[in-house]
Amino acid sequence: MTLYAVTGGTGFIGAALLDLLLQQGIAVRALARDPRRLKQAGRLEAVEGSLESEQALDALVRGASAVLHLAGETHARTEQDYTRINVDGARRAAAAAAKAGARFVHASSLSARQPDTSPYARSKRDSEKAVADAARGVPWLALRLPAIYGPGDLVTLPYFKLLKSGFAFEPATDVPARASILYVEDAAAAIAAAATRGEPRRIYDVGDERREGRAWSDIGRTLGEIIGNNPMPLKIPKPAVTLLHEGVRAAESIFGKSPSVRQGQVNELFHSDWVARENLFNDAAAWGPRTPLKEGFAKTVRWYQEQGLL
C-alpha cells in the first residue's frame, strides 16, 4: 500500500489533506507535537515530535514514497521565528526525505514571489531555496499556493463579518488589486496530486478556476449573493489599515496573545497582483480546482453559521 508522510496535519489545509488521502485509500503517517490534535487519529499512524527532532523525522519518512510538507508558521512573533520554523523546518524535512529516498512536496505561498513585502513572504522564498539545497538526489516540488479559504478557516472570518454588515472592503490601490483564491479542498487536492505529478525540481504557482484571478469587487459581490445583501464597496487607504494593524499587534503583544496579524501583512494586502500565472501546476499536472467560488463561499458561510460565528 502507498504510504505518504505528512507534516502540518493539524493545520487548516493539512487537516483537509489528511481527509483526502484517507478517502483515497492511501496510508498516512503524520507528524504532530500532540497527536491528540489530529482529527483523524485512529485512522492513521501518528509520530509524536517536531521538525526540530531528527529522530521524529526519520520515523516519519521511513518507508514513505512521498513526504508532503505543510508545517509552517503564518503569524510568528518575530522574523527569527519565521526562519526557524519555515526555513529551517523545511530544510530538515527535505533532508529527511532525501535520506529516505522519498519524493518531497513543499507547500509554499504566492507571497514568495514578492519576498520584500513581509518577513513571512521572505521566509517562504527562503524555504524554497532550503528545500532545493537539502533535497538533492530525490524529486522535489514547491507549490506556491494562493489565498485559501473554506470551512474551518478563522483568518477570513472578519472579512465575512464585515461584508455581512453591509460593507465590502477593498484596498485602495492605484491599480485594482487582483488575486487567485482557492477552496481548501482544492488546495489539498493539488498537494496530493504533486505526490505523483508535475516535473521535479520545479516551483509551481497553483491557480484557481480563473486565469486572470479576481478583483476584490468580484469577491465582495459573490459573497454578497451568498449572504443575501448588496454590500457597499469600501475602499480603505493603506495608512488607515497600517494604523489599525499596528494597533492590533501592539495590543496583542501587551496582553501576551498570539498575533492575529503579521508584520508586513499590510504590504501583502496592498500588493496589486497575487494572481497565479508563473509555471502553473494546473497545466503541468493536468490538475484543476473543482469548487467554483460561489459554491465554496456557500459551504464556508454554512460552516460559520453552524459554529455560531456568523
N, C-alpha and C positions, 0 to 999 in steps of 0.2 A: 504494500500500500504506500502511496505517495505521502511523504511527511514534509510539512513546512514548519519552520521555526519562525516565531513572530515576537517582536518587541513592541511595546506600546499598546498592548491589547486591552488595557483598562481605559484607554482614551476614547474620545468621540469617534474618530474614524477607525481606530483599532478594534473597538467592540463590534462595529459593523463588519469589519473584515473577518473577524473570528466567526461570526454568524454565517457569513457567506461561505467560507471554507468548509465549515462543518456541514452545511447544506449540500455542498458539492461532494461530500464523502471523502474529503481529504483529512488525513490525520494531522493534528495540530499540537505543537509543543509551544507554550507561551511563557515568556519571562515576566515575572512580576515581583515587586518588592513584597507585596502582600497578596498572595494567590487568592485570598478570600474576596478580593475586589474584582476578580474575573467573573463576569456574569455567566460565563459558560463553564464554570467549574463543575467537574464531574463528567464533562463531555470531551475534555482534552487533557493533555498532560501538562502540568504546571511546573515550572522551575522557579524556585524562590531565589531572588537575588536581584542585582542591579547591573547596569552596564559597566560599573567600576570593578566588578568581580570577574576575573579571568576564568575562575573555576565554574561560575554560573554560566558564563557564555559558552564555555566548552561543552557543558552538559546540555545547553540549549540546542546547539547546532549539530550535535553528534548524530550522524545518520540522516540528516535533512538534505533534501535535494535543492531546497531554496530557503533563504533567510529573508524575511520581509521586515525591514527595519522602519518602524513608525515612532519609536520612542523619541521624545524631544520636549523642549520647553518653548512655549509661545509667549509667556508672560513672566520672564525671570526678573529678579530684583536688580541684578547687575549684569554688565557686559561680560564679566568673568564667568558668571553662571551660565550664560548662553554658550560660551566657549567650552566650558567643562561638560555641559550636557549635550549640546547639539553637535559640536565639532569632535571633541574627544570621545564622546559616546559612540558617534557614528564610526569613528576610526577603529575603536575596539571591536565593535560588532562586525565591521567589514573584515578585520584581521582574523577574527574567529571563523567567519565564513570561508575565508581563503584557506585557513588551516584544515577545515573540514572538506574542502573541495565543493562547496555549495554555491549556487548562483545567488547573487546578492541584489536585492531591490531596496533602494533608499527612497523614502518619502521626503522629497524636498518641497520647495514652495516657489511660486512665481516671483515672490519678493526677491529671490536670489538674483533675479535679472537686474535689480537695482540695489546693489549692496550698500550704497551710501545713504539710503533712505532711513535705515534704523539699525541698531545693534542686532536685532533679530534677523533682518534681511542679510546682514553681513555674515552672521553665523551660519545661515543656510547656504550661502555661496561657499564659505569656507568648509562646510561639511561635505559638499560635493567633491572638493579637491582632496579632502581627507579620505573619502571613500575610494577615489581613483588611485591614491597612493597605496592604501592598505589592502585593496582587493586585487592586487596584481596576481595574475595566474588563474583567476576564476572570472566568469562572466559577471558583470555588474551593470545595473541601470539606475539612473536617478530620475524620478518623476517629479517635475515641478507642478504641484497641484495648485489650482486657483482657489478662490474663496469657496469654502464648503459650508453647506447649511443642511438642516434636517432635524428630525426628532432627536431629542437628547442634547442639542446644542444650546447652551445658555449665552454664548457670546453674542449671537444675533438677536436675542430676545428683546433688548432695549429698542432696537430699530422696529421690530414688530409692534411693540407697545406704543411707540411714538406714532406710527402710522395708524394704529387703531384710534388714537386720539384725534386724528384728522390731519396730520402733517406728514409729508413725505420729504425726509431730509435729503439734501443734495449738497456736496461740497461745491463751493463757488470757485470753479476753476476757469481759466481763460478759454480752454478747450473743453467741451463737455467730456467728463470722465467716463470711460467705458471699462468693463471688466468681464471676465468669464466667471460664471458662478455654477457650481456643480453640486448635485444632490449627494448626500453622504454615501448612499448605497452604490451610486455610480463611481464615486471615488474609490470605494473598496473594491469594486469590480475591476477597475483599472490596475490597481496594485496586484490583485490576484492574477490578472492576465499577464502582467510583467514577469511573473514567475516562470513563464514558458515562452512569452512572445516579446518581440522587439529586439533589435540588434544590440548586443552587449557593448559595454564601454561607451555608452551614449547618454546624454542628458536630454530628456524629452519634456516638452510642455504637454499638459493634459487639458484639453478643451471641453467646452460644453457643446450643446446642440447648435449653437450659433457661432459661425466662424468669426463674425465681426464683434462678438461679445454683446454686452447690453449696457445701455446708458442707465444712470440712476433713475431717470424718469420712467424707463421701461419697467424697472424692478418695482418702483413705487406703484405704478399703475396696475401691474399684475397682482401684487399683494392686496391692493385696494379692492380689486374684484373679488378676491377670496374672502376678505373680511367683511365686505359689503358696504364700503364707503368710497367716496371720491376725494382722496386726500389732496390737500393743497401743497404744491411744491414749496419747500422751504430751503432756500439756498443760504448756507451759512459760511461766512468768510473764515479763512484759515486762522487769523488771530483769535477769533472768538472760540473756536474749537480748541486751539492750543491752550488758552487760558483755562477752559473747562477741564481739559485732560491733566494739566499740571496741578490744578486744584485737587482733583480726584487722587492723583498719585501722592501728593503731599499728605492728604488726609489718611490715606491707607498706610503710608509709612509711619505716621504718628501713632496710629492705633494698632500697628503691627499686623495689618491684614495683608493677605496675598494680593499682589497687584492685579487689577481688573483691566487696566490699560497699560500698554507697554511704552517704554521710551522710544520716541521716533514714530509712534503709530500714526500721528497726525500727518507726517510726511508721506507715509504709505497711503493714507486716506485721500490725500490731495494729489497724488500722482495720477496723471490722466489716462494712463494706458496699462491696464492689467489684463489685457486680452491674450489668451494663449494662442500663439501663432508660429513659434520658432521650433522647428523639428517636432511636429505634432505626433504624439503617441497614437492618436486616433488613426492616423494614416499608416504608421509603421507597424501597428499590431492589429489592424482591422478591428479596432475596438471603437465603441461609441456609447455615449450615455443613453439610457432608456427612459429617463424620467424628465419630461418637459418641466419647465419652470413652474407653470401654473399647478400641475399635479403635485410637484414637490412641495410647493408652498402650502397647498391644501393639507397635505399629510403633516407638515410641520405645525401649522396652525391647530390642527386637530389634536396633536400631541400636547402642545402648550395648554390648550383648553382642558384636556383630560387631567393634566397635572395641576390645574388651577392657577396657571401662570399668566393666562391671557384672557 
